[in-house]
Amino acid sequence: MDNHPIQGLMKTVMESMKEMVDVNTIVGDPVETPDGSVIMPISRVSFGYAAGGSEFVAPKAGEGAGHPFGGGTGAGVSVQPVGFLVVGNGNIRMLPVDANSMVDRLVDLAPHLVSQVQGMLAGRKSRQETPPQTMQFME
């Protein structure tokens, strides 16, 4: 079975899938923004593959050395955008495409919110420690 017809079918499908699915399909080409940040699209890729075949008995025993062959292959590829990886200003963030991922968004914003609250508390504390300014009038 060195050169079976199913091998040719499988080779054709595998070569076509190799052309469609590579690392650039999952992590897209980076794009640099004017502020120096780099944005990379991230996708989820899934695929399936099936092959099958059958050899039929020749109608007359004396005809031909091999049996007639029937077979087929099939493949499917699904590419689904997941989000964007944003690298810039000393931060790395994942911005999900799915609007339902509010928890992910809150986790991403938590450090920023904490620093804002700390800044507000520090400002309030410094105002409380500063004595009120009084005006003096000349008589």
C-alpha positions, 0 to 999 in steps of 0.5 A, spaced: 500 500 500 505 504 498 501 509 493 494 508 495 489 513 492 487 515 499 494 518 501 493 523 495 486 525 498 489 526 505 495 530 502 491 535 498 487 536 504 493 537 509 496 542 504 490 546 504 489 546 511 496 548 512 496 554 508 489 556 511 492 555 519 498 558 521 501 562 527 499 568 523 491 566 523 491 566 531 496 572 533 495 577 527 500 582 524 501 587 530 499 594 528 503 600 531 499 606 533 501 614 533 502 614 541 507 608 540 502 602 543 502 596 539 496 592 538 495 585 536 489 581 534 488 574 537 483 569 534 481 562 536 482 557 531 479 550 531 478 545 525 476 538 523 478 533 518 475 527 516 477 522 511 474 515 508 474 510 503 472 503 500 475 498 495 470 495 492 470 488 489 472 487 481 466 485 478 470 479 474 475 476 478 480 476 472 480 484 470 485 488 473 490 487 479 487 492 484 480 493 486 476 500 484 476 505 490 471 510 492 473 515 497 473 522 500 476 527 505 473 534 508 475 539 513 472 545 516 476 551 519 473 556 524 476 563 526 473 567 531 476 573 534 477 573 541 480 580 543 486 585 542 493 585 546 495 592 547 502 593 549 504 600 550 506 605 556 509 600 560 502 596 560 500 590 557 492 589 556 487 584 553 481 587 550 476 582 549 471 582 543 466 579 547 461 584 550 459 579 555 466 579 559 464 584 564 468 581 569 475 581 565 474 588 564 473 590 571 479 585 573 483 589 567 481 596 570 482 594 577 489 597 578 487 603 575 481 604 579 485 603 586 491 608 584 485 613 583 482 612 589 489 612 593 490 619 589 484 622 592 485 619 599 492 622 599 489 629 596 484 629 602 489 628 607 494 633 605 488 638 605 486 636 612 493 637 614 494 644 611 491 650 616 486 654 613 488 661 610 486 667 614 485 674 611 488 680 615 485 686 615 489 693 616 485 698 620 
